[in-house]
Amino acid sequence: MINKIVQSMADAMAGIKDGSTVLIGGFGAVGQPDQLIEGLIAQGATDLTCVANNAGTPAPAARIRSAMVPWGTISSSILPWR
């Protein structure tokens, strides 16, 4: 079996390149992976396609949209619920 445990968020984000598609779990603020979102911003990849259940409305669930869009991280999104 492949060991998928990493030592840091930077290691986890290492394979994400500009133009990648990223799947983000959770529904609004419930189960939303805040460390993943922060890690994507810190990692610096741009032009990402974000696939999530929703972009989060209202705040604080709006993390995906409010945190990532201003940084140019997301170029498009696939969101069945706002």
N, C-alpha and C positions, 0 to 999 in steps of 0.2 A: 504494500500500500504506500502511496505517496504521502510524505509528511507535508501538510499544508499549513503548519504553524509557522508564523513569522515573528521576528523579534521586535519589529516596529511598524508603525503605520506607513512609513516611507517604503519599507520592504513590501508591504501589502499593495501599495500603489505603483510599484516599479513597472509593472507591465501595462499600465494604462497610458496610451499615447494620444496625441491630438487626433481627433476624429473618431475616437472609440465610442462604443455604445455601452452605457453603464445601467445596470438594473438596480433600483433602489427600493427596498422593502418598506413595510409599515403602512399605516393609513393615518394621514395627518400627523399629529404629534404622538400617536400611539405606536410605539415600536419603531419610530423613525430613527434611522441610524445616524445620529448626530456626528459621531466620530468619523464615519465614512464621508459625510458631506464636508466636514472640516478638512479631512485628509485629501479629498479631491481638490479643494481650493488651494491648500498648501502645496500639493504636488505640482500644480500649475498647468496641467493639460487643458487645452481649449478645444472648441468646436465639438464638444461631446453631445451625443444624443442621449438624453436621460429618459429611461423608461421607468415609470413609477405609477402607483395606484392613483396618486394625486399630487399636485404641487403644493398642497397645503394652504387652506384658507379657513379661518382667519389665523393671524399670528397667535401663538408661537409656531403653529403647524406650518406656516409659510416658509419654512427653512429652505426647502429646495429652491423655490423661486427667488426669495429675497436674498439668500446667501450666495447662490451660484450665478445667477444671471448678471449682476453688476460686474463680476470679475471676468465676464466673457467665457466662462467655463462651459455654459450650455449654448449650443447653436440651435438645437431643436429638441422637442420633447414629445413623448407619447404618453398621454395622460387621459385615462377614461373618465376621470373625475377632476375637474378644474385643477 
